[in-house]
Amino acid sequence: MNKIWIYMICIGIINSFIFSRLQELNKVIITESAKGVDFTISLIGIMALWMGIMNIAKESGLVDLIGKWLEPVIKFLFPNIVKSKEAVSYILMNMSLNMLGASNGATAFGLKAMEKMQQINPNKTSASSDMIMFLVINMSSIQLVPITVLKIRLDEGSVNPSEIIFTTLFATAISTLVGIVSCKLMERSS
């Protein structure tokens, strides 16, 4: 991935030299980097709130309670990790934050979940089917409230930033369902 970014940056710089657009390049670098910093800072509050709520939920035992309710679903999706309570709780926290649209906050819990799944993975050189399923669900991720997108739409002056919620929910539910079915079919064929 780093190589791709380096190539894209080099191509952009070379093109700005070739087409005499150096001043435009400098202007874009300055304005867009400032926008990136502003956007990141504006998300800190939202991310801190949800990370705090999820840590409180974990410490209070709420995540374990939700895990018990969702045990049949978790057993179906991740049949080999049910024994690892820590992996299940990190998966639940990651999925919850992703559903609320706080995917930046979910990353830390996703990494912890993968770490716990790797500990119980019998083949340390390749990903287990549970790890692959988690990655697919994480990438497709049902979005109940796409906080980041709503924030971007609000910042850009949208009259009704929340009008995309139903469409986003429908599209992400379908993509998640297709991902789960694909993983289960691939599991059976291997």
Solvent accessible surface area in square Angstrom, and as a share of the most:
residue,aa,sasa,rsa
1,M,157,0.70
2,N,118,0.61
3,K,144,0.61
4,I,93,0.47
5,W,133,0.47
6,I,99,0.50
7,Y,131,0.50
8,M,107,0.48
9,I,103,0.52
10,C,61,0.37
11,I,103,0.52
12,G,33,0.31
13,I,67,0.34
14,I,96,0.49
15,N,62,0.32
16,S,8,0.05
17,F,125,0.52
18,I,114,0.58
19,F,133,0.56
20,S,102,0.66
21,R,130,0.48
22,L,70,0.35
23,Q,157,0.70
24,E,92,0.41
25,L,41,0.20
26,N,77,0.40
27,K,138,0.58
28,V,81,0.47
29,I,93,0.47
30,I,119,0.60
31,T,58,0.34
32,E,87,0.39
33,S,65,0.42
34,A,53,0.41
35,K,124,0.52
36,G,38,0.36
37,V,87,0.50
38,D,94,0.49
39,F,64,0.26
40,T,82,0.48
41,I,107,0.54
42,S,44,0.28
43,L,9,0.04
44,I,100,0.51
45,G,48,0.46
46,I,44,0.22
47,M,23,0.10
48,A,61,0.48
49,L,102,0.51
50,W,56,0.20
51,M,49,0.22
52,G,31,0.29
53,I,72,0.37
54,M,15,0.07
55,N,68,0.35
56,I,123,0.62
57,A,10,0.08
58,K,64,0.27
59,E,144,0.64
60,S,81,0.52
61,G,28,0.27
62,L,82,0.41
63,V,5,0.03
64,D,68,0.35
65,L,80,0.40
66,I,58,0.30
67,G,10,0.10
68,K,131,0.56
69,W,172,0.60
70,L,70,0.35
71,E,66,0.29
72,P,94,0.59
73,V,78,0.45
74,I,5,0.02
75,K,101,0.43
76,F,118,0.49
77,L,14,0.07
78,F,0,0.00
79,P,66,0.41
80,N,87,0.45
81,I,3,0.02
82,V,42,0.24
83,K,185,0.78
84,S,19,0.12
85,K,143,0.61
86,E,93,0.42
87,A,0,0.00
88,V,19,0.11
89,S,9,0.06
90,Y,25,0.09
91,I,0,0.00
92,L,11,0.05
93,M,0,0.00
94,N,1,0.01
95,M,26,0.12
96,S,36,0.23
97,L,0,0.00
98,N,7,0.04
99,M,67,0.30
100,L,41,0.21
101,G,4,0.04
102,A,0,0.00
103,S,52,0.33
104,N,86,0.44
105,G,5,0.05
106,A,1,0.01
107,T,73,0.43
108,A,52,0.40
109,F,12,0.05
110,G,5,0.05
111,L,121,0.60
112,K,86,0.37
113,A,0,0.00
114,M,45,0.20
115,E,84,0.38
116,K,31,0.13
117,M,2,0.01
118,Q,55,0.25
119,Q,111,0.49
120,I,79,0.40
121,N,6,0.03
122,P,129,0.81
123,N,79,0.40
124,K,112,0.47
125,T,130,0.76
126,S,59,0.38
127,A,56,0.43
128,S,24,0.15
129,S,39,0.25
130,D,1,0.00
131,M,20,0.09
132,I,84,0.43
133,M,0,0.00
134,F,2,0.01
135,L,91,0.45
136,V,41,0.24
137,I,13,0.06
138,N,39,0.20
139,M,152,0.68
140,S,23,0.15
141,S,11,0.07
142,I,47,0.24
143,Q,29,0.13
144,L,78,0.39
145,V,57,0.33
146,P,3,0.02
147,I,24,0.12
148,T,29,0.17
149,V,66,0.38
150,L,31,0.15
151,K,39,0.17
152,I,76,0.39
153,R,57,0.21
154,L,110,0.55
155,D,80,0.41
156,E,143,0.64
157,G,58,0.56
158,S,33,0.21
159,V,155,0.89
160,N,73,0.37
161,P,27,0.17
162,S,55,0.35
163,E,107,0.48
164,I,36,0.18
165,I,53,0.27
166,F,154,0.64
167,T,89,0.52
168,T,29,0.17
169,L,59,0.29
170,F,125,0.52
171,A,55,0.43
172,T,23,0.13
173,A,35,0.27
174,I,81,0.41
175,S,48,0.31
176,T,8,0.05
177,L,104,0.52
178,V,89,0.51
179,G,11,0.10
180,I,30,0.15
181,V,74,0.42
182,S,51,0.33
183,C,15,0.09
184,K,31,0.13
185,L,105,0.52
186,M,136,0.61
187,E,56,0.25
188,R,199,0.72
189,S,92,0.60
190,S,126,0.82
